[in-house]
Amino acid sequence: MVIDTHIHPALFAPICRDEKKLAFRCEEMNYHLMKPSDLALLKKQWRLADIERVFLLPEDCSFEKGQAAISNEEIAELMCMEPALFVGFAGVDPRNENAAGQLENAFETLGLMGLKLNTAKLKMFPYDDRIKALCRICAQYKKPVIFHSGMCLEKEAYSRYARPADFEELADKFPEINFCLAHFGWPWVQETASLLIKYPNLYANTALMSFDGPVQLYHKVFKEDMGEYWVEHNLADKIMFGSDSPRIRPVRSKKGLDALGLSAEVKEKLYYRNALRFLGREA
Amino acid sequence: MEYRLGEFFVIADAEVELIKITGQVRAFAEGCGVKNGIAFVITQHTTTGITINESLPCVEKDIEEQLERLIPTEYPFHHNHYLPSYGTIGGNAPGHLKSLLTGNHCVLPLIDGKLKLGDAADIYFCEYDGIKKRKYLVYCMGEA
């Protein structure tokens, strides 16, 4: 079993009916020359990687852009279509005055399971009071939070707003919230690793496709940039599988991780057990 | 001279798969109204192929495994890098190269309204970069 904690449903056919909206979304998220896929095809692709659950991530920079690239309603629509498969996360733009109300609505009415924010895209530092206000709501509703961390390939998104070390205060001040630093904070992976060993409520995912193929990149990050045994002996309970699809197909991402030579026990944690704990659902 | 075009879709069950399309091609070619001429079977994609071979599971396996030996999936290809034009990682170099080996089409004669295929021959759509929705064409030209 595998849980993919990082899929952007930008090109899922059921939410691609409006061509103008799709063009806006693809421009914002920097996806080009790709067509929407129906859910049956995507499910077939995921089966190749043994994926049984998928975190769906939204995209909301509406304060600046006037609309969300992937809205909470669209995430909820997909979740309703495949409730056993999809774990939908909410997105709100903390700069909007009604952000708190939108988040509460996403949890209470739409049934979304956590919050996802991209501070690089929002151009807000993680320790901004408006983000802390949203974290207080997540604490109240017992919902996990995924932050984009590190370099972001999206349009007008700046890495300086998403350095792993800048999330430390949140991990410290909200010990009751499980946080995930998506993309392992790449290229600051050692910074991410250092935080992972310090904060029990902090996780990271493997959605860091940027250079080479998965076999080469994962080896570079997890065996060279980090010590040979860091994952196996130190971080086994803190890393979750995430593909960053559609930038790469999940099956390819998983093959890269399979090639690391991790023990069966650690692979089980990385592929699904840690994600269940992150959600508050122990295996 | 008559010209007839058929468009067909195929979805594999694996990343690499040889999919037999003989029946579909024959049905179109023999029913399209061209009696004596030529039928072309052409894939629309650059990481797939069209080929003709014997439909035995062992032969299919040998083809797939030999292609993999020639073009190992995990080789560090030049194409393995971030592609700004797509916003994705180029992960399908093996598909492009395997496509090169089987080619993008096959050609068969149509005689007296029948597709002339060898006794042991079947037509395959070769998926090298699955799973995706794929399209191939059957284009027949000749006398009605």
Interface residues (C-beta under 8 A of the other chain):
Chain A: M29 N30 Y31 H32 L33 M34 S37 L41 K44 Q45 L48 L153 M209 S210 F211 D212 G213 P214 V215 Q216 P246 R247 I248 R249 V251 R252 K255 A259
Chain B: I11 D13 A14 E15 E74 P76 F77 N80 H81 Y82 S85 Y86 G87 T88 I89 G91 I131 K132 K133
